[in-house]
Amino acid sequence: MEVELPDTGCNILNSSTSFYNYSIDGRTRETYYIYDGKAFLRESTYNQYGYSYTGTCLHTGDLIYKPEIQVYFPLIAFIIICAAIMLAYKIVLWRFIK
């Protein structure tokens, strides 16, 4: 699931659960927190001299929240079936050997 980021300004990661959005002129900084795959505005601060920031500006699609885990169902199913057949085979042979 992609986290939808603000379209205007520059989005810079602050931590694994938050990011800053700097306005185009760099004077306003908004703090967003990511909760359950959505970005929520926490606070907005203004600096008349402008904020200095470094890093890569992120856009919607750059952050992925809880990527889907790929389950290799055919491989896991094959292993379970082979284990069940081997277990059944050993049980049957064990009874004939005694």
C-alpha positions in Angstrom: 0.0 0.0 0.0 1.5 3.3 -1.0 1.5 6.2 1.4 -0.1 9.3 -0.2 2.2 12.2 0.3 1.4 16.0 -0.1 1.8 17.1 -3.7 3.3 20.5 -3.1 6.7 21.2 -1.6 9.4 18.7 -0.7 8.8 15.7 1.5 11.8 14.5 3.6 11.8 11.5 5.9 12.3 12.3 9.5 12.0 8.8 11.0 10.3 5.5 10.0 6.9 6.9 11.1 7.2 10.6 10.2 8.3 13.0 7.5 8.5 16.8 7.0 6.9 18.6 4.2 8.7 21.9 3.3 6.9 24.5 1.4 8.2 25.7 -2.0 9.8 28.8 -0.4 11.2 26.8 2.5 9.6 28.9 5.2 6.8 26.5 6.3 7.5 23.0 7.6 4.7 20.6 8.3 5.2 17.4 10.3 3.3 14.4 9.2 3.0 11.1 11.0 2.3 7.8 9.1 -0.4 5.7 10.9 -1.9 2.7 9.3 -0.6 3.6 5.8 -2.0 7.2 5.9 -0.2 10.5 6.5 -1.7 12.7 9.2 -0.7 16.4 9.8 0.7 16.8 13.3 2.0 20.4 13.3 2.9 23.3 11.0 5.7 25.7 11.9 6.8 28.9 10.1 10.3 30.4 10.0 10.7 33.8 8.4 14.3 33.0 7.4 13.4 29.6 5.9 14.4 26.1 6.9 17.4 24.5 5.4 17.0 20.8 4.5 18.9 18.2 2.6 17.8 14.9 1.2 15.8 13.5 -1.7 12.3 14.9 -2.1 9.8 12.0 -1.9 6.5 11.8 -3.9 3.5 9.5 -3.7 4.6 6.0 -4.6 8.1 6.3 -3.0 6.9 5.1 0.4 5.3 1.7 0.8 3.5 0.8 4.0 3.5 -2.9 5.0 4.3 -4.4 1.6 2.5 -7.6 0.8 4.3 -10.7 1.8 4.6 -13.1 -1.2 3.6 -16.5 -0.2 5.0 -19.3 -2.3 1.9 -21.5 -2.0 2.8 -24.1 -4.7 6.2 -24.7 -3.1 4.9 -24.9 0.4 2.0 -27.2 -0.7 4.5 -29.5 -2.5 6.7 -29.7 0.6 3.7 -30.5 2.9 2.4 -33.2 0.6 5.8 -34.8 0.3 6.2 -34.8 4.1 2.7 -36.3 4.5 3.5 -39.1 1.9 6.8 -39.8 3.6 5.2 -40.0 7.0 2.4 -42.3 5.8 5.0 -44.5 4.0 7.1 -44.8 7.1 4.1 -45.7 9.2 3.0 -48.4 6.8 6.5 -49.9 6.5 7.0 -49.7 10.2 3.9 -51.9 10.8 5.0 -54.5 8.2 8.6 -54.7 9.6 7.4 -55.5 13.1 
